[in-house]
Amino acid sequence: MRVRRFHLVTLSLLLALPACGTDGVNSGGVGGLGKAGAGGSAGQGGSGGVGGTSSTGADSGSGGTKGGGGTPGAGGETGGGTAAGGKDASTTGGSTGAGGAGPIGGTTGSGGQSGQAGARATGGASATGGQTSSGGGSTTGGSGTGGRTGAGGMTAAGGTTGSGGATTGGTGPCDIYASANTPCVAAHSTVRALYGAYDGAAYQLRRASDKTTKDVPLLGPGGFIDISVQDAFCKSTTCTISIIYDQSPNKNDLVKSGVAHWLPNGGIEADAAKGQVTVGAHTVHGIYVTSGSNVAYRNNATKGVPKGNTAEAMYMVVDGKRYSDQCCFDYGNAETSGNDDGNGTMEAVYFGNDITWGGKGEGNGPWVAADLENGVFKCDKGGWQSQSLSVPNAKALVANYVTVMLKGPAANTFAIKGGSALSGTLTTMWNGARPSAANYYPKRLQGAIILGTGGDGSNTGTGTFFEGAMTSGTPPDSVDDAIQANIVAAGYGR
């Protein structure tokens, strides 16, 4: 859609638009913005080992015998409490001991504190065994084979000090979608694996000094990215993110956008050093987009992405403090032409505080919206010059990290949801009819994937993207809830 800022006549001269109704709205509160639950109480520290040689790392060796850190609160399966959104606290793959990310909202167990073998035990000959401490992260809350050490001290000889515990295995968002027969057709993240078994690279770096490239791997299957690879490769120079790998079997990787209407010279790659945050006690970076920077990613030759009037859904996790009132910080399904091909030719989730294309929600935003082309819709009304449209059901998403979600069934409806990625549940902002203007139904999707830009290359959105996925088919609300719980458990901001 067109994105250049226009100096409009005053609002009093505009035709007033009616407020959106509430028939398609979940009347529940802004459940996604609650505080984190109390979580589990800290487990007792494990008894100090004297340095075994076990390669599993949890039962002997550098962690000694299993301590109370294996119980909930220090790598157990639940946080021992209920999060503010009413969901049972759970980890994505077992949290580490002290220094590792605790369960949802939970305090970190003290089991990560070193026993006698935690501080350079001399008997921990096995490097694998040296990688987990007695309360270190594991796949199921018990012993883990791939967790890094917690902050409880250096590991046994051969081990390396982890940045807080690398969860491995477990269940990722795309495993949850698959369980509902709505598999991911694309899964992108610069933070973590979105499948429990994924062990490929998350993204590729391009180094400015010599233009060489390097993949950034995970710490283990289903784990977080290994930031040490980026730090070493980009030392004394700068890097950009040249490829965001698709973790789905479709391999719908994202590269900088080619030529599009508002990107006559194509897009550029994001600065790999920007967007730095902590997730699950790990340092990671997002895709950092600023209005007018031309940072934009796209794939016009995808596999398996819904086309025509086909059902789909998508979500993304973003920095809740970075947004703009311009178009369009999007992730989702768009035109393959790079042009505005008319109403209903795209379906992407938007985050920002635009009012020109979709009306004004609660407060000053930011809000989640559906970019369906020629409008970022918060309800069944909107489109160009919608400044006077009131959309009270569109609740402001005020949080450091935000989950936004769009569901596009084959029926003449759509739904948008949002909430804090730190705790709680999602709030349904709209679940009702599509816009009544011509061609929004049936959909005319073309199946390209965009990130950080609009379908026509609109380049004035602002935001930081950390992870997102697109599906074939529209999952039930229970799956949306499970996706949100998985995101919370990942530990954004912790």
ChimeraX attribute file (.defattr): number of C-alpha atoms within 10 A of each C-alpha:
attribute: neighborCount
match mode: 1-to-1
recipient: residues
	/A:1	26
	/A:2	22
	/A:3	18
	/A:4	12
	/A:5	11
	/A:6	7
	/A:7	6
	/A:8	10
	/A:9	8
	/A:10	7
	/A:11	12
	/A:12	8
	/A:13	8
	/A:14	13
	/A:15	12
	/A:16	13
	/A:17	15
	/A:18	11
	/A:19	17
	/A:20	22
	/A:21	16
	/A:22	16
	/A:23	12
	/A:24	19
	/A:25	20
	/A:26	15
	/A:27	13
	/A:28	10
	/A:29	13
	/A:30	23
	/A:31	19
	/A:32	26
	/A:33	25
	/A:34	19
	/A:35	15
	/A:36	19
	/A:37	25
	/A:38	18
	/A:39	25
	/A:40	28
	/A:41	19
	/A:42	24
	/A:43	24
	/A:44	20
	/A:45	24
	/A:46	25
	/A:47	19
	/A:48	23
	/A:49	23
	/A:50	20
	/A:51	28
	/A:52	24
	/A:53	18
	/A:54	20
	/A:55	20
	/A:56	20
	/A:57	35
	/A:58	29
	/A:59	22
	/A:60	25
	/A:61	34
	/A:62	43
	/A:63	41
	/A:64	28
	/A:65	22
	/A:66	23
	/A:67	24
	/A:68	23
	/A:69	32
	/A:70	33
	/A:71	24
	/A:72	29
	/A:73	37
	/A:74	39
	/A:75	41
	/A:76	30
	/A:77	24
	/A:78	24
	/A:79	31
	/A:80	24
	/A:81	22
	/A:82	21
	/A:83	25
	/A:84	21
	/A:85	20
	/A:86	14
	/A:87	18
	/A:88	17
	/A:89	29
	/A:90	31
	/A:91	33
	/A:92	30
	/A:93	31
	/A:94	37
	/A:95	47
	/A:96	41
	/A:97	38
	/A:98	29
	/A:99	25
	/A:100	34
	/A:101	38
	/A:102	37
	/A:103	36
	/A:104	35
	/A:105	30
	/A:106	28
	/A:107	22
	/A:108	27
	/A:109	33
	/A:110	30
	/A:111	32
	/A:112	38
	/A:113	29
	/A:114	31
	/A:115	26
	/A:116	18
	/A:117	30
	/A:118	31
	/A:119	19
	/A:120	19
	/A:121	26
	/A:122	18
	/A:123	17
	/A:124	31
	/A:125	20
	/A:126	21
	/A:127	20
	/A:128	23
	/A:129	33
	/A:130	37
	/A:131	35
	/A:132	39
	/A:133	46
	/A:134	38
	/A:135	45
	/A:136	44
	/A:137	39
	/A:138	31
	/A:139	28
	/A:140	21
	/A:141	27
	/A:142	24
	/A:143	24
	/A:144	29
	/A:145	22
	/A:146	25
	/A:147	35
	/A:148	32
	/A:149	38
	/A:150	35
	/A:151	24
	/A:152	26
	/A:153	21
	/A:154	22
	/A:155	32
	/A:156	33
	/A:157	21
	/A:158	15
	/A:159	22
	/A:160	16
	/A:161	19
	/A:162	25
	/A:163	20
	/A:164	28
	/A:165	37
	/A:166	38
	/A:167	36
	/A:168	32
	/A:169	25
	/A:170	20
	/A:171	20
	/A:172	23
	/A:173	25
	/A:174	25
	/A:175	19
	/A:176	22
	/A:177	25
	/A:178	16
	/A:179	11
	/A:180	14
	/A:181	14
	/A:182	22
	/A:183	23
	/A:184	29
	/A:185	25
	/A:186	28
	/A:187	28
	/A:188	26
	/A:189	25
	/A:190	26
	/A:191	28
	/A:192	32
	/A:193	32
	/A:194	29
	/A:195	23
	/A:196	24
	/A:197	17
	/A:198	20
	/A:199	19
	/A:200	17
	/A:201	21
	/A:202	25
	/A:203	24
	/A:204	22
	/A:205	26
	/A:206	22
	/A:207	21
	/A:208	13
	/A:209	11
	/A:210	8
	/A:211	10
	/A:212	11
	/A:213	17
	/A:214	17
	/A:215	20
	/A:216	21
	/A:217	24
	/A:218	25
	/A:219	24
	/A:220	24
	/A:221	22
	/A:222	26
	/A:223	31
	/A:224	29
	/A:225	26
	/A:226	23
	/A:227	18
	/A:228	14
	/A:229	16
	/A:230	21
	/A:231	12
	/A:232	9
	/A:233	19
	/A:234	20
	/A:235	11
	/A:236	8
	/A:237	10
	/A:238	15
	/A:239	24
	/A:240	21
	/A:241	26
	/A:242	23
	/A:243	20
	/A:244	23
	/A:245	22
	/A:246	23
	/A:247	26
	/A:248	20
	/A:249	12
	/A:250	15
	/A:251	15
	/A:252	25
	/A:253	21
	/A:254	23
	/A:255	21
	/A:256	22
	/A:257	25
	/A:258	18
	/A:259	16
	/A:260	20
	/A:261	19
	/A:262	23
	/A:263	20
	/A:264	11
	/A:265	12
	/A:266	18
	/A:267	23
	/A:268	19
	/A:269	23
	/A:270	25
	/A:271	20
	/A:272	24
	/A:273	18
	/A:274	15
	/A:275	18
	/A:276	14
	/A:277	17
	/A:278	15
	/A:279	20
	/A:280	29
	/A:281	25
	/A:282	26
	/A:283	19
	/A:284	23
	/A:285	23
	/A:286	25
	/A:287	28
	/A:288	26
	/A:289	28
	/A:290	20
	/A:291	21
	/A:292	11
	/A:293	16
	/A:294	25
	/A:295	26
	/A:296	31
	/A:297	27
	/A:298	28
	/A:299	22
	/A:300	20
	/A:301	12
	/A:302	20
	/A:303	15
	/A:304	15
	/A:305	23
	/A:306	22
	/A:307	18
	/A:308	15
	/A:309	20
	/A:310	18
	/A:311	20
	/A:312	26
	/A:313	30
	/A:314	28
	/A:315	27
	/A:316	25
	/A:317	26
	/A:318	25
	/A:319	22
	/A:320	22
	/A:321	16
	/A:322	19
	/A:323	24
	/A:324	20
	/A:325	21
	/A:326	22
	/A:327	31
	/A:328	33
	/A:329	31
	/A:330	31
	/A:331	29
	/A:332	32
	/A:333	31
	/A:334	34
	/A:335	27
	/A:336	24
	/A:337	15
	/A:338	25
	/A:339	19
	/A:340	22
	/A:341	20
	/A:342	16
	/A:343	22
	/A:344	27
	/A:345	28
	/A:346	32
	/A:347	32
	/A:348	30
	/A:349	28
	/A:350	33
	/A:351	37
	/A:352	28
	/A:353	25
	/A:354	28
	/A:355	28
	/A:356	24
	/A:357	27
	/A:358	29
	/A:359	29
	/A:360	27
	/A:361	24
	/A:362	15
	/A:363	13
	/A:364	16
	/A:365	21
	/A:366	25
	/A:367	28
	/A:368	31
	/A:369	30
	/A:370	27
	/A:371	34
	/A:372	27
	/A:373	26
	/A:374	21
	/A:375	26
	/A:376	31
	/A:377	29
	/A:378	33
	/A:379	30
	/A:380	21
	/A:381	25
	/A:382	29
	/A:383	23
	/A:384	15
	/A:385	18
	/A:386	23
	/A:387	20
	/A:388	20
	/A:389	23
	/A:390	23
	/A:391	26
	/A:392	20
	/A:393	24
	/A:394	29
	/A:395	25
	/A:396	22
	/A:397	29
	/A:398	18
	/A:399	19
	/A:400	16
	/A:401	22
	/A:402	26
	/A:403	29
	/A:404	26
	/A:405	29
	/A:406	30
	/A:407	28
	/A:408	25
	/A:409	19
	/A:410	17
	/A:411	14
	/A:412	16
	/A:413	19
	/A:414	25
	/A:415	23
	/A:416	29
	/A:417	26
	/A:418	31
	/A:419	31
	/A:420	31
	/A:421	30
	/A:422	29
	/A:423	32
	/A:424	29
	/A:425	30
	/A:426	29
	/A:427	26
	/A:428	26
	/A:429	29
	/A:430	30
	/A:431	22
	/A:432	18
	/A:433	17
	/A:434	22
	/A:435	23
	/A:436	12
	/A:437	13
	/A:438	10
	/A:439	13
	/A:440	20
	/A:441	19
	/A:442	17
	/A:443	24
	/A:444	22
	/A:445	23
	/A:446	23
	/A:447	24
	/A:448	24
	/A:449	28
	/A:450	30
	/A:451	30
	/A:452	32
	/A:453	30
	/A:454	36
	/A:455	36
	/A:456	26
	/A:457	32
	/A:458	29
	/A:459	28
	/A:460	25
	/A:461	31
	/A:462	26
	/A:463	25
	/A:464	24
	/A:465	26
	/A:466	23
	/A:467	21
	/A:468	24
	/A:469	26
	/A:470	31
	/A:471	25
	/A:472	22
	/A:473	22
	/A:474	24
	/A:475	24
	/A:476	12
	/A:477	12
	/A:478	9
	/A:479	18
	/A:480	23
	/A:481	15
	/A:482	16
	/A:483	22
	/A:484	28
	/A:485	27
	/A:486	23
	/A:487	25
	/A:488	29
	/A:489	28
	/A:490	31
	/A:491	24
	/A:492	25
	/A:493	17
	/A:494	16
